[in-house]
Amino acid sequence: MTALNQGDTAFVLICAALVFIMTPGLGFFYGGLGRRKNCVNNLMACYFILGLCMLMWVLFGYSLSFTGNNFGIIGGFDNALLLGIGINEPSPYSGSINSYAFVAFQMMFALITPAIITGAVAGRMKFSALFIFIAAWSIIVYYPLAHMVWGKGGLLGADGLKAVDFAGGNVVHISSGVSGLVLCLALGKRFGYATTSYRLHNLPFVALGAALLWFGWYGFNAGSALGANGLAAHAFLTTSFATACGLLSWLFMDVIRGRKPSLVSGCTGIVAGLVAITPAAGFVPIWASVIIGLTAGPICYLGIIFVKQKLKIDDALDAFGCHGIGGMWGGIMTGVFATPAVNPDACTDGLIYGSFQQFGSQIASILVTIVVAAVGTLICVGIVRIFTQLRVGKREELIGLDVSQHGENAYPSFNGLD
């Protein structure tokens, strides 16, 4: 057994702290993109998750995700309340780091994932309904997917379908993006969606949120190597190049469509590049990350246009457009460019090297993830409706969710509704 390494443990704990800051960062990103009257609600939608999902993770989330195995779908309760884990015990998922460090690192993924969903329903979902939905969704969708992809004996991972997902393409982005799409369809469009002009209210918030997301994402991807090693450095670089290319390719799409390159476009391109490289960061060559980032921008850009303009779906802050589509594209590109030369223990050659096996596994895992997320979301919607309505009333929506749901105003001296 590999001996505990203090450097690896310290590295993973630092990365866990970086991933933690992504959830408040996402709150600022969504808060800036939304309307002024919903800024507090968009922030609160991310902040309450820090409390709820952190508590659930310690109580039973970690155990269901990473302890035991039931049919390759879900774990058990052997480590509920983190009982049975020694303070100096090596993690079964990386013998060089402390088990508590692994628990803490994975906990941050369980926070950011449901927070992504909130962008799809911004401006119209009751806070009490969202609270119940996120609790149910974590149990019904997130914990099973984390086990299936990353857990020992999981249906989709190394012991099953052999699909690879370095830092959460399936588990985090496809799951949250698809769930956000299904949930916003269940809620319906915002009042005045087709006729009222929409103005995002705080560009500096958007830029700050994007910066915090990019900063934290280095912990997200590099930390998934679970050690201070060459694979972590490789993931750091692939993350950097893909994100840079995502930013530039999104701006280029604005230019070729006759628009001015905007700050919002640049920030959205950052997120698209980050999402797309996430499943591939530790499996593809650095040169491939450039291709993934350059293609992620246009793919997500056109995907958002298709969802909003062609399908007329009110994905308020483009959770599906960026995370769902970007995650799928990243998973597919992992199947194209993955190579054992980068990570010999985890993948086979991708499609570009003449092998179909990894590519086929990636496609199958994406389809399974879509089904789990969509069906699980519908079940969660049904659970919520037992207790409360999903959506606020028309008057509450028009005056804004800040006042109607929280009794607060982001800008107390301002009395307008934008």
N, C-alpha and C positions, 0 to 999 in steps of 0.2 A: 504493500500500500504506500502511496506517495505521502511523504511527511508534510505536515502543515508548514506553510511558508508565510512568514509574517508580512513579507512584501506583497505577495499575492492577495492576502486577506485585506491589507490596508488599501490596495488598489481597488478591490471590489467594493469596499465600503465607501471610498471616495466616489466611485462611479455610481453607487446607489444614491448618494447625496446629489449628484448631478442629474440623475433621472428624476429625483424628487422635484427639483425646481422646474421641470417641464410642465407639471400640472398647473401650478400657479402661472407659468408662462403662457400656457394654452388659454387660461382665463383672461389674461391681458390681450392675447391675440383675438379671441372671440369677443371680448368686451369692446375692443376698438372697432371691430368689423360690424358689430350690431348697431342698433339705433340707440340714441342717447337715453331714451326712456327705459331701455332694457339692459343698460350697462351693468348695474349692480346684480341683476339676475344672471347675466352671462358669467360674471365673475363668481357668483355664489354657486352656480351649477358645477363649477370645477372645484371650488374650495370645500364644499360640504363632503365631497368624495374623499378628501384627505382624511376626514374623521371616520366616515362610515366604512370605507373599503379597507382602511388600515386595521380597524377593529375586527372586521370580518376575516381578514387575512390571518391574524393571530389566533382567532377563535377556531377557525376550521378551514380557511381558504388554502393555506399552504399545505395542510395535510391532504385535502382533497385533490390538490394539483400534483403533488410530488411525493406522496407517501402511499405505498401499497398500489394495487392495480386490480380493477374490476372490469373485465372484458375489454381492456385497452381503452376504456372511455373515461373513467374517473378513478381517483384514488380512494383512500379510506380515511378513517379517523384516528389512526395510530398516533399521529403527532398533533392532534387537536390541542389547542392552548399551548402548543410547542412542547408538550410533555414528552419525555423520552429522548430529548435532544440534549446531549451534554454540552457544557459551556466551551469545552476545548475539543469537541468532536469534529473530525473532518467531514466535509459534506460528501454525501454519496455521489454528487454530480461533479465534484472536482476535489480530489483528495488533498490538494495543496491549500485550500481555503477552509476557514471555519464554517460550520453549518449555519450559525447565526448570520454570518455575512451573506451566505446564499439566500437565506430566508429574507433578509433585509433588501437585497438586490432585487429579487423577484417580486417583493411586495410593491416596489415602485412601479413595476409594469402593471400590476393589478390596480393601481391608482389612475395612471394616465389613460388606460384603455377605455374604461367607461366614460371618462371625461370627454373623449373625442366625440362620442355619440351626441352630447348635448348641443354641439354646433348645428346638427341637422334640425333640431326642434326649437331653436332659439326664438323667443318672442311669443310663444303660444302654449307652452305646456305648463300645467299646474306644478308648483314646486313639490307639493305633497305627492303627486303622481310620479314625478321624476325620482323622488327619494325612494319610493317603493320599487319603481322599475329598476333602478340601478342595483338595489340589493338583490332582487330576483335575477336580474341579468347576470350578475357576477356568479351566482350559483348555477344557473341553468346553461349559460353560454361560456363565460370566461374560464372557470375552473376546469370544466371538461376539455376545452380546447387546449389549455395549457398542459394538461396531462397527456392528451392525445399526441401533441407535437413534441413536447419536451420531457415528459415524465417517463420513467422506466416502465417498459411494457406498453407504451402508448400506441394507439392504432395507426397513427400517421408517421411516427418518428422512426428511429433507428431499429426498433424492435418490431416494426410493423411494415408500413408502406415504404419506408425509407426515404420519405420526403425530408428536405432540410429547410430550416428556417432559423437563420443565425440569431436574429434579435427581435422577431415578432411580425413578419409580414402577414402570416396567417393569424397568429394568436392575437395580435394587437390591431393591425390596420384593416385587414379584410373583415374581421369580425365586427369591429366597431363601425366601419363604413357601411357594410351591408345592413347591420342592425339600425343604423341611423336612417338609411333609406326606407326600410320597412316601417320604422316608427313614424317618420314624417308623413308617409302615405296614410298611416292609421289616423294621424292627427288632422290631416287636411291642410290646405293652404292658409296662410295668414290673411286676415281681412284686408281687402284692398291690394292684394298681392299683384294683380294684373294691371291695376289702374293708378296706384299711388307710387310716386317717385320715391326711390330709396336712397338714403344718404348714410354711409357709414360715418361715425361721428368723431373718431379720434385716431388719426394716422400715427401719432407717436406711440400710442398703445399697441397698435398693430406691429410697428417696428420693434418695440421693446419685447413683445411676445415672441416674434420670430427670432430675435437674438437669443432669448432665453431658451427657446426650443433647440436652436442650432447648438448652443453651448451645452445644454443637457444631453443632446443626442450623442455627443462623444462618449458620455458615460453609457448611454443606451447601447451603442454598437460596440465600442472598444471593450466595455465591461463585460460583454457577452462572451469574450474569450475566457473569462473566469480566471484570469491571471495576468500579471505584468510580464507579457511575453511578446514574441514576434507577431503572433496572430492578432493581438490587441493593437499593435502598431499598424499592422496591415489594415485592420478594420477602421482605424482612425483615418488613414489616408484615403481608403475607398469612400468613406463617408464625406471627407472634404471635397474630393474631386466631383463626386456625383452631385453634391449639393450645389457647388459652384456652377456646374453645367446646367442643373435644373433652373437655377436663378436666371442664367443668361438665355437659355432656350425659351423660357416663359416671356422674358422681355422681347425676344425676337418675334414671338408670336404676336405680341401687341403691335410691333412695328409693321409686320407684313399684312396685318389686318387694318392698317391705316390709323392706328391709335397711337397716342403718346405713351412711351414707356413710363409706367407709374410705380410709385413706391409699393402700393398694394400688390401689384403684379410681381414685383421682385420678391416680396415677402412670401407670396403664395408659391412662387417658383422654388424658393428655398424649401418649403414644406414638401412639395412634390418630389424634389430630389432626395430629401431625407427619407421619405416614406419608401421610395422605390429601391433605394440601396439597402434598406434595413434587412430583408431576408437574405441578401446576397453578400453582405459586407465581409464575411469571413470565409467565403467560398469561391469568389471570382478574382481574376487578376486585376491589378490596378487599372490597366488600360481598359478593361471591360466596364469599370465604374464610370468612365467618361461617357461611354455609349449609353449606359443605363440612365445617367443624368440628362444627357442631351435629348433622349427620346421620352423621358418621363414628363418633361415640361409640355411638349405638344400633346402627348396622350392624355394627360390630365386636363389640360386647357380645353381640348376638343370634347373631352368627356363631360366637363361642366356645361359647355354649350349645349350638348346633346340632351343632358338631363333637364336643364332649365328651360331651354328654348324649344326643343323638339318634343320632349315628353311632358313639359309643363309641370315638373315636380318641384315643390318648394323645399329644397334642401338648403335651408336658410344660409348657413355659413360654409357650404360645400364640403361637409364631412365625407360624403360618399365620393364626390368628385376628386378630392385629393387623397384621402386615406383608402377608400375602397378600391378605386381604379388604380391608384398608385401602388397599393399593396399587391394587387393582382399582377400588374405589370412587372413589379420587382420579383415576384415569385416565378413568373414565366421566364424572365431573363436569368434567374438563378439556374433554371433548368437548361438554359442555352449555354451559359458561360462557366458554370461550376467546374472545378478541376481539383483532383487530389494533390496537385502540385502546390496548391495553397493550403488545403486542409485535408491531409491524407486519411484522417480517422473518421471523416464524417460524410463524404460524398463520393460519387463516381463522376466520370467525365460527362460533360454536358453535350447538348445537341451539336454545338459547333465543332466538337472533336469527333463526331461520327457515331456517338452513342445516344440511343433514345431512352435508356432506362431512367436516368435522373429527370429528364424532361417529362416523361410520362408520369413519374411519381409526383412531380410538382403540380402538374395539371390536375391530377386526381385529388391531391390534398386541397387545392384551391376550391374545387367543386364541393368537396365534403365540408369545408369551412363555410362556404356560402349557404349550404343547406342547414347546417347546425345553427348559424347565426340567424337566418331568416325564420326558421321554425321556432327556435328558442325565443326570438323577439316576439313573435305572435303569441306564444304561451305567456310571456311576461306581460304583454298588453292585456290579455285576459285576466291575469292575476290582479293587475292594477285596477281594472274595472270592477272587481269585486268590492273594492274599498272606496274608490273615488272616481270622478270623471278624469279623463286624460287631459282635457283642454280647459283653459280658462274661458270665461264668458266673453262676449263681444266687448262689453264695456271695460272689463278688466284688461283686455288686450289693447284696446284703444288708448287707455290712460297710461299703459305701460306696466310691465311686470315688476319693475322696481317698487312702485307704490303699491300695486295690488297684491303682490306676493310677499313683500318684505317691509313695507312701510318706510322705505328709504328712497333717497334721490341722490344719484351720483354727484349732482351739482345743485345743492340746495337753493342757491340764489337764482336758478334758472327755472322758469315756470312753463316752458314750451314742452311739446310732446315729441319732438324729433330726437 
